Amino acid sequence: MIDPAEARAEGLKALEAQLARDFLNLELPAKPWVPSRSVDGQMVRDVVVIGAGMCGLAALAKLKLSGITNVVAYDAAAKGEEGPWITFARMQTLRSPKTLAGPSLGLAQLTFRAWFTAQFGDAAWDALDKISKAQWMDYLIWYRHVLALPVLNDTRMVGIREEGDHIAIDLEGAENGRVLTRHLVLATGRSGLGGFSVPPFLSEIDRRFWAHSADVIDFDALKGKRVAVIGAGASAMDNAATALEAGAGQVDLLIRRTEMPRINKMTGISSFGVVHGMQHLPDAWKWRFVDYTLSSQTPPPRSSTLRVSRHPNARFLLGCSINGVRVDGKALELDTSLGSMNYDYVIAATGFTNDFAGRPEFETIAPHIRTWADGRHTSEMGQARPGLSDAPDLGPDFEFLEKEPGACPMLRHIHCFNDAAMLTHGKVSGDIPAVSAGADRLVRGIAASLFAADAETHYANLQAYDTPELLGDEWVDASPLIRKEGAL
């Protein structure tokens, strides 16, 4: 009898062999072409990527396949724990359809489907409903391995500064010290450049009593407790369900809206046109699309909602706004539009913010980053909206723009390849559906910039190139004979 583990290993081996043949046929990776640089004997990286989650890996892979090989990614997480998938993502499966190509960069053998069917077969694929989050993490680990992507884990970026023509990055962790790079890519995920969005009424409350939905939470400690989850989105459902499954005594979802959002509007228009066209729309149209989507809100998946509602000790409290919170002994008293309510613990599923001024590693660049509030948003677009107005105003290659031209030149070489880029570029740098298109756009811009910066070197190489195509023995010059005979 064939051992299932051995069969899966053989399937992956065959897939990797096919991928190697595809690379051979496509001449990938491209040969390295960027001239090397050093400063006082220290190597200068062409690109440093911060973050080795899905977006960071896709960017790193596209760089390598494009012949930009003097690159590295740093991630603060341990190896195999990058991104949210097995840390603060508390859903059971991905929300995206299993058929999406994801970070495969147009290569069939790099898709999740190829990875899955190589191990489990077509019948198992047909039976699969949604991809489990743990299996998606396993796929990303394989993706990193099969492409031999240069990632250093347990290393955190703690500072950025300009140093001559380069960007100096301060690191702490497994690698310490200063790294020089020509381009910096911030693949920092859902939190983008800021952090947790926390309601003002919780900001002064002792953290013993509450957590953000993306925090590390000891759900076992909530057994028998009264728990409130603020919000009605996917993360609210996932955290509520996890608390219920851990044995919480009561879980209430406090939902400000009087109706649950039911329709995922962007799903209805997803297309090649949206992916590549959103970037080129006039600003008023960009704002209109994103503002309408946020106003409509994205509903939580049906399965995630049912995961909560099947518990008799779960309550959906609609039209429940929170006016204030105070500590009452060992619990919290919430003043709500439905009256006073008491809970042992509160989970705020309230999203993220673009307040990059609050991140110490960005303190040197934060004052100089131009946002949509700095003139790009106009009154004709409608009312300013937090989360949109403070979004960074980016160039065509995800590069930051300066609030005051000339005040921070290195910004043009720092690329915002994370969720904060959505308003300028569309959803190509944070979600599974269009991450390959985003990585392609990013790397095309970086490649063009690197080539232009080294134009003199490339021109000198052009002049110095002296490998002959013709050796001189391929023809005979007949013109002397014609001149001698006096006829042409």
C-alpha positions as CSV (number, residue, x, y, z in Angstrom):
1,M,0.0,0.0,0.0
2,I,1.3,3.4,-1.0
3,D,2.0,5.7,2.0
4,P,-0.1,8.9,1.5
5,A,2.8,11.2,2.7
6,E,5.2,9.6,0.2
7,A,2.6,9.9,-2.6
8,R,2.2,13.6,-1.8
9,A,5.9,14.1,-1.7
10,E,6.2,12.4,-5.1
11,G,3.5,14.6,-6.5
12,L,5.2,17.8,-5.4
13,K,8.5,16.5,-6.8
14,A,6.8,16.0,-10.2
15,L,5.3,19.5,-10.0
16,E,8.6,21.1,-9.2
17,A,10.2,19.3,-12.1
18,Q,7.5,20.7,-14.4
19,L,8.0,24.2,-13.0
20,A,11.7,23.9,-13.7
21,R,11.0,22.9,-17.3
22,D,8.6,25.8,-17.7
23,F,11.4,28.1,-16.4
24,L,13.7,26.7,-19.0
25,N,11.2,27.2,-21.8
26,L,10.5,30.8,-20.7
27,E,14.1,31.7,-19.9
28,L,13.3,32.4,-16.3
29,P,14.7,33.7,-14.1
30,A,16.1,36.4,-16.4
31,K,19.9,36.8,-16.2
32,P,21.0,39.4,-13.6
33,W,21.5,42.8,-15.2
34,V,21.7,45.4,-12.5
35,P,25.3,46.7,-11.9
36,S,26.5,46.1,-8.4
37,R,27.2,49.0,-6.0
38,S,29.1,49.3,-2.7
39,V,29.8,52.1,-0.2
40,D,33.0,52.0,1.8
41,G,33.2,48.2,1.1
42,Q,29.6,47.6,2.1
43,M,27.3,46.0,-0.5
44,V,24.3,48.0,-1.5
45,R,21.1,46.0,-2.1
46,D,19.1,46.8,-5.2
47,V,15.8,46.2,-3.3
48,V,14.9,45.4,0.3
49,V,11.4,44.2,1.0
50,I,9.9,44.6,4.4
51,G,7.5,41.8,5.0
52,A,7.5,38.2,3.7
53,G,3.8,37.5,3.7
54,M,1.9,36.9,0.4
55,C,2.6,40.4,-1.0
56,G,6.2,40.4,0.0
57,L,6.8,37.0,-1.5
58,A,5.1,37.9,-4.7
59,A,7.2,41.1,-5.0
60,L,10.4,39.2,-4.2
61,A,9.6,36.4,-6.7
62,K,8.8,38.9,-9.5
63,L,12.1,40.8,-8.8
64,K,14.1,37.6,-9.0
65,L,12.3,36.4,-12.2
66,S,13.0,39.8,-13.7
67,G,16.8,39.5,-13.2
68,I,16.9,41.8,-10.1
69,T,18.6,39.4,-7.8
70,N,20.5,41.5,-5.3
71,V,17.4,41.6,-3.1
72,V,16.3,40.4,0.3
73,A,13.1,40.4,2.4
74,Y,13.0,40.9,6.2
75,D,10.2,39.7,8.4
76,A,9.7,40.1,12.1
77,A,7.9,36.8,12.4
78,A,9.4,33.4,12.8
79,K,9.8,31.3,9.7
80,G,6.4,29.8,8.7
81,E,4.4,32.4,10.7
82,E,4.6,35.3,8.3
83,G,1.3,37.2,7.6
84,P,-2.0,36.7,9.4
85,W,-2.8,33.1,8.3
86,I,-1.9,31.1,11.4
87,T,-1.6,34.1,13.9
88,F,-4.4,36.6,14.1
89,A,-6.5,35.3,11.2
90,R,-9.3,33.4,13.0
91,M,-11.4,32.2,10.1
92,Q,-11.4,28.5,9.3
93,T,-11.0,29.0,5.5
94,L,-10.0,31.7,3.1
95,R,-12.8,34.0,1.9
96,S,-11.6,34.0,-1.7
97,P,-12.7,31.4,-4.2
98,K,-10.3,28.5,-4.5
99,T,-9.8,29.0,-8.2
100,L,-8.0,32.4,-8.0
101,A,-4.4,32.4,-9.3
102,G,-3.1,34.4,-6.4
103,P,0.6,35.1,-6.3
104,S,1.4,32.7,-9.2
105,L,2.7,35.5,-11.5
106,G,1.1,34.0,-14.5
107,L,2.8,30.6,-14.1
108,A,0.4,27.7,-13.9
109,Q,2.7,25.5,-11.9
110,L,2.9,28.1,-9.2
111,T,-0.8,28.2,-8.5
112,F,-2.4,26.9,-5.3
113,R,-4.5,24.6,-7.5
114,A,-1.3,23.0,-9.1
115,W,0.2,22.6,-5.6
116,F,-3.0,21.0,-4.2
117,T,-3.7,18.6,-7.1
118,A,-0.1,17.5,-7.3
119,Q,-0.5,16.1,-3.7
120,F,-4.2,15.2,-3.4
121,G,-5.5,14.8,-7.0
122,D,-8.3,16.2,-9.1
123,A,-11.1,14.5,-7.2
124,A,-10.0,16.1,-4.0
125,W,-9.9,19.5,-5.7
126,D,-13.4,19.1,-7.0
127,A,-14.6,18.2,-3.5
128,L,-12.8,21.2,-1.9
129,D,-15.1,24.1,-1.0
130,K,-12.8,26.8,0.4
131,I,-9.1,26.7,1.1
132,S,-8.2,26.2,4.8
133,K,-6.0,29.0,6.2
134,A,-3.4,26.5,7.4
135,Q,-3.2,24.9,4.0
136,W,-2.8,28.3,2.4
137,M,0.2,28.9,4.8
138,D,1.7,25.6,3.7
139,Y,1.3,26.7,0.1
140,L,3.1,30.0,0.7
141,I,5.9,28.1,2.6
142,W,6.3,25.9,-0.5
143,Y,6.2,29.0,-2.8
144,R,9.1,30.5,-0.9
145,H,11.0,27.2,-1.0
146,V,10.5,26.3,-4.6
147,L,11.6,29.8,-5.8
148,A,14.5,29.9,-3.3
149,L,13.4,33.4,-2.2
150,P,15.9,35.2,0.1
151,V,14.0,35.9,3.3
152,L,15.5,36.6,6.7
153,N,13.1,36.0,9.6
154,D,13.0,37.2,13.2
155,T,14.3,40.6,12.0
156,R,12.5,43.9,12.4
157,M,13.1,47.2,10.7
158,V,13.4,49.9,13.3
159,G,14.5,52.9,11.3
160,I,14.9,54.5,7.9
161,R,17.1,57.4,6.8
162,E,18.7,58.8,3.7
163,E,22.4,58.2,3.3
164,G,23.8,59.8,0.2
165,D,22.1,58.3,-2.9
166,H,20.8,55.3,-0.9
167,I,18.3,54.4,1.8
168,A,19.8,53.2,5.1
169,I,17.7,50.7,7.1
170,D,18.3,49.9,10.8
171,L,17.5,46.3,11.7
172,E,17.1,44.5,15.0
173,G,16.7,40.8,15.7
174,A,18.4,37.9,14.0
175,E,20.2,40.4,11.8
176,N,21.3,43.7,13.5
177,G,22.8,46.8,12.1
178,R,22.5,48.9,9.0
179,V,21.6,47.8,5.5
180,L,21.9,50.1,2.4
181,T,19.5,49.7,-0.5
182,R,18.5,51.6,-3.6
183,H,14.8,50.8,-3.3
184,L,12.7,49.9,-0.3
185,V,9.3,48.0,-0.6
186,L,7.0,48.1,2.3
187,A,4.9,44.9,2.0
188,T,3.5,45.4,5.5
189,G,0.1,43.9,5.0
190,R,-3.3,45.0,6.3
191,S,-1.9,47.4,8.8
192,G,-0.1,49.1,6.0
193,L,1.8,52.0,7.4
194,G,-0.2,52.6,10.6
195,G,-1.7,50.1,13.0
196,F,-4.9,49.2,14.8
197,S,-7.9,51.5,14.5
198,V,-9.1,51.8,18.1
199,P,-12.4,53.6,19.1
200,P,-11.7,56.6,21.4
201,F,-13.8,55.1,24.2
202,L,-11.4,52.2,24.6
203,S,-8.1,54.1,24.3
204,E,-7.8,54.9,28.0
205,I,-9.2,51.5,29.2
206,D,-6.7,49.1,30.8
207,R,-5.7,46.5,28.2
208,R,-6.6,43.7,30.6
209,F,-10.2,44.3,29.6
210,W,-10.0,44.5,25.8
211,A,-8.0,43.6,22.7
212,H,-8.0,44.5,19.0
213,S,-9.1,41.6,16.7
214,A,-5.6,41.4,15.3
215,D,-4.0,41.1,18.8
216,V,-2.8,37.8,20.3
217,I,-5.7,36.8,22.4
218,D,-5.9,34.0,25.0
219,F,-9.3,32.7,24.1
220,D,-9.1,29.9,26.6
221,A,-9.1,32.6,29.3
222,L,-12.5,33.7,28.1
223,K,-14.2,30.4,29.0
224,G,-17.4,31.2,30.9
225,K,-16.9,35.0,30.4
226,R,-19.2,37.6,29.0
227,V,-17.6,38.9,25.8
228,A,-18.6,41.8,23.5
229,V,-17.3,42.0,19.9
230,I,-17.5,45.4,18.3
231,G,-18.2,45.3,14.6
232,A,-20.0,43.2,11.9
233,G,-17.3,42.4,9.4
234,A,-15.5,39.2,8.7
235,S,-12.9,39.6,11.6
236,A,-15.8,40.3,14.0
237,M,-17.4,37.1,13.1
238,D,-14.2,35.1,13.2
239,N,-13.3,36.4,16.7
240,A,-16.8,35.9,18.0
241,A,-16.8,32.4,16.7
242,T,-13.4,31.6,18.2
243,A,-14.5,32.9,21.6
244,L,-17.7,30.8,21.5
245,E,-15.8,27.7,20.5
246,A,-13.4,28.3,23.4
247,G,-16.3,28.2,25.8
248,A,-17.2,31.8,26.3
249,G,-20.4,32.1,28.4
250,Q,-22.0,34.8,26.3
251,V,-20.8,36.6,23.1
252,D,-22.6,39.7,21.9
253,L,-21.8,41.4,18.6
254,L,-22.4,45.1,19.0
255,I,-23.3,46.4,15.6
256,R,-23.9,50.1,15.0
257,R,-25.9,49.6,11.8
258,T,-29.5,48.7,11.9
259,E,-29.1,46.2,9.0
260,M,-26.3,43.8,8.3
261,P,-24.5,44.4,5.0
262,R,-25.5,41.6,2.6
263,I,-23.9,42.3,-0.8
264,N,-20.1,42.4,-1.5
265,K,-20.3,45.1,-4.2
266,M,-16.8,44.8,-5.5
267,T,-17.3,41.1,-6.3
268,G,-20.0,42.1,-8.8
269,I,-17.5,44.1,-11.0
270,S,-14.3,42.2,-10.5
271,S,-12.6,41.9,-13.9
272,F,-9.3,42.4,-15.7
273,G,-10.6,45.9,-16.4
274,V,-10.9,46.8,-12.7
275,V,-7.5,45.4,-11.9
276,H,-5.7,47.4,-14.6
277,G,-8.0,50.3,-15.1
278,M,-8.6,51.6,-11.6
279,Q,-5.1,53.1,-11.4
280,H,-5.8,55.2,-14.5
281,L,-9.2,56.6,-13.5
282,P,-9.5,60.3,-12.7
283,D,-9.2,60.9,-9.0
284,A,-12.9,61.7,-8.6
285,W,-13.8,58.3,-10.0
286,K,-11.2,56.5,-7.8
287,W,-12.7,58.2,-4.7
288,R,-16.2,57.5,-5.9
289,F,-15.6,53.8,-6.3
290,V,-13.8,53.3,-3.0
291,D,-16.1,55.6,-1.0
292,Y,-19.2,53.8,-2.2
293,T,-17.6,50.4,-1.4
294,L,-16.7,51.5,2.1
295,S,-20.2,53.1,2.6
296,S,-21.9,49.9,1.5
297,Q,-19.5,47.8,3.6
298,T,-18.4,44.3,2.8
299,P,-20.5,41.6,4.4
300,P,-18.9,38.8,6.4
301,P,-19.0,35.5,4.6
302,R,-22.2,33.5,5.1
303,S,-20.2,30.6,6.6
304,S,-18.5,32.8,9.1
305,T,-21.8,34.3,10.2
306,L,-23.4,30.9,10.6
307,R,-20.4,29.8,12.6
308,V,-21.5,32.4,15.2
309,S,-25.2,32.1,15.0
310,R,-25.3,28.4,15.5
311,H,-24.4,29.0,19.2
312,P,-27.4,29.7,21.4
313,N,-25.3,32.0,23.6
314,A,-24.5,34.4,20.7
315,R,-26.5,37.6,20.2
316,F,-26.5,40.0,17.2
317,L,-27.3,43.4,18.7
318,L,-28.1,45.7,15.7
319,G,-28.5,49.4,16.0
320,C,-26.2,49.3,19.1
321,S,-23.8,52.3,19.2
322,I,-21.4,52.8,22.1
323,N,-21.4,56.1,23.9
324,G,-18.8,55.3,26.6
325,V,-17.0,52.6,28.6
326,R,-15.9,52.5,32.2
327,V,-14.3,49.9,34.4
328,D,-16.6,48.6,37.0
329,G,-14.6,46.4,39.4
330,K,-13.4,43.4,37.4
331,A,-15.6,44.1,34.4
332,L,-16.5,46.8,31.9
333,E,-19.8,48.7,31.8
334,L,-20.7,49.9,28.3
335,D,-23.1,52.7,27.9
336,T,-24.9,51.9,24.6
337,S,-27.9,53.0,22.6
338,L,-29.7,49.9,23.9
339,G,-28.9,50.7,27.5
340,S,-26.1,49.8,30.0
341,M,-24.3,46.4,29.4
342,N,-21.7,44.6,31.4
343,Y,-18.9,42.5,30.0
344,D,-15.7,40.8,31.2
345,Y,-13.9,41.4,27.9
346,V,-14.3,43.4,24.7
347,I,-12.8,42.6,21.3
348,A,-12.6,45.6,18.9
349,A,-12.9,44.3,15.3
350,T,-12.5,47.9,14.1
351,G,-9.9,47.6,11.4
352,F,-6.7,49.5,10.8
353,T,-5.5,53.0,10.3
354,N,-3.0,54.8,8.0
355,D,-1.6,56.9,10.9
356,F,2.0,56.2,10.0
357,A,3.1,59.0,12.3
358,G,2.5,56.6,15.2
359,R,5.0,54.1,13.9
360,P,8.6,54.9,15.3
361,E,10.3,53.1,12.3
362,F,8.6,55.6,10.0
363,E,9.3,58.8,12.0
364,T,11.9,60.2,9.6
365,I,9.6,59.9,6.6
366,A,6.1,60.3,8.0
367,P,6.1,64.1,8.1
368,H,7.0,64.2,4.4
369,I,4.5,61.7,2.9
370,R,1.8,63.3,0.9
371,T,-1.7,62.0,1.5
372,W,-4.9,62.5,-0.3
373,A,-5.8,65.2,2.2
374,D,-2.9,67.3,0.9
375,G,-4.7,68.5,-2.1
376,R,-5.6,65.4,-4.0
377,H,-9.0,65.2,-2.5
378,T,-11.2,68.1,-3.5
379,S,-14.6,69.3,-2.3
380,E,-16.2,68.1,-5.6
381,M,-15.5,64.5,-4.6
382,G,-17.7,64.8,-1.6
383,Q,-17.1,64.7,2.1
384,A,-13.6,63.7,3.4
385,R,-13.6,60.3,5.0
386,P,-11.1,59.0,7.6
387,G,-9.2,56.1,6.1
388,L,-9.4,57.6,2.7
389,S,-8.3,61.2,3.2
390,D,-5.2,60.0,5.2
391,A,-4.3,57.4,2.5
392,P,-0.9,58.0,1.0
393,D,-0.9,59.8,-2.4
394,L,1.3,57.4,-4.5
395,G,3.0,57.6,-7.9
396,P,2.5,55.0,-10.7
397,D,5.0,52.6,-9.2
398,F,3.6,52.6,-5.6
399,E,6.2,55.2,-4.7
400,F,5.5,57.8,-2.1
401,L,5.2,61.4,-3.1
402,E,6.6,64.3,-1.1
403,K,4.4,66.8,0.6
404,E,7.0,69.5,-0.1
405,P,9.0,68.8,-3.2
406,G,12.7,68.3,-2.4
407,A,12.2,67.8,1.3
408,C,12.7,64.0,1.4
409,P,14.0,62.8,-2.0
410,M,14.4,59.2,-0.9
411,L,10.6,58.8,-0.8
412,R,10.5,58.3,-4.6
413,H,12.4,55.0,-4.0
414,I,10.2,53.8,-1.2
415,H,7.2,51.8,-2.4
416,C,3.9,51.3,-0.6
417,F,3.0,47.8,-1.6
418,N,0.4,47.1,1.0
419,D,-3.3,47.8,1.8
420,A,-2.7,51.5,2.1
421,A,-2.2,51.7,-1.6
422,M,-5.8,50.8,-2.4
423,L,-7.1,54.3,-3.1
424,T,-4.4,55.2,-5.6
425,H,-3.9,51.8,-7.2
426,G,-7.0,49.6,-6.5
427,K,-6.9,46.3,-4.7
428,V,-3.7,44.9,-6.1
429,S,-1.4,45.0,-3.1
430,G,-3.3,43.4,-0.2
431,D,-5.7,40.7,-1.4
432,I,-5.3,37.4,-3.2
433,P,-7.2,38.1,-6.4
434,A,-4.9,40.7,-8.0
435,V,-1.6,40.4,-6.1
436,S,0.3,39.1,-9.2
437,A,-0.8,42.2,-11.2
438,G,0.3,44.4,-8.4
439,A,3.7,42.7,-8.2
440,D,4.1,43.0,-11.9
441,R,3.3,46.8,-11.8
442,L,5.7,47.3,-8.9
443,V,8.6,45.5,-10.4
444,R,8.2,47.1,-13.8
445,G,8.5,50.5,-12.1
446,I,11.6,49.5,-10.0
447,A,13.3,47.9,-13.1
448,A,12.8,51.1,-15.1
449,S,14.1,53.2,-12.3
450,L,17.2,51.0,-11.8
451,F,18.0,51.1,-15.5
452,A,17.6,54.8,-15.8
453,A,19.8,55.4,-12.8
454,D,22.5,53.3,-14.3
455,A,22.2,54.6,-17.9
456,E,25.8,55.7,-18.0
457,T,27.0,52.3,-17.0
458,H,24.7,50.5,-19.4
459,Y,25.9,52.9,-22.2
460,A,29.5,52.2,-21.3
461,N,28.8,48.5,-21.4
462,L,27.1,49.0,-24.8
463,Q,30.3,50.6,-26.1
464,A,32.6,48.1,-24.5
465,Y,30.8,45.0,-25.8
466,D,33.0,43.4,-28.5
467,T,31.9,39.8,-29.0
468,P,31.6,39.5,-32.8
469,E,28.6,38.0,-34.4
470,L,30.5,37.7,-37.7
471,L,34.0,36.4,-37.9
472,G,34.9,37.8,-41.4
473,D,34.9,34.5,-43.2
474,E,31.3,34.4,-44.0
475,W,31.5,36.4,-47.3
476,V,33.8,37.6,-50.1
477,D,34.0,41.3,-51.0
478,A,33.3,41.4,-54.8
479,S,33.7,45.2,-55.1
480,P,37.5,45.2,-56.0
481,L,36.8,42.9,-59.0
482,I,34.0,45.1,-60.2
483,R,36.2,48.2,-60.0
484,K,39.0,46.5,-61.8
485,E,36.7,45.5,-64.7
486,G,35.3,49.0,-64.7
487,A,31.7,47.9,-64.5
488,L,29.1,48.0,-61.7
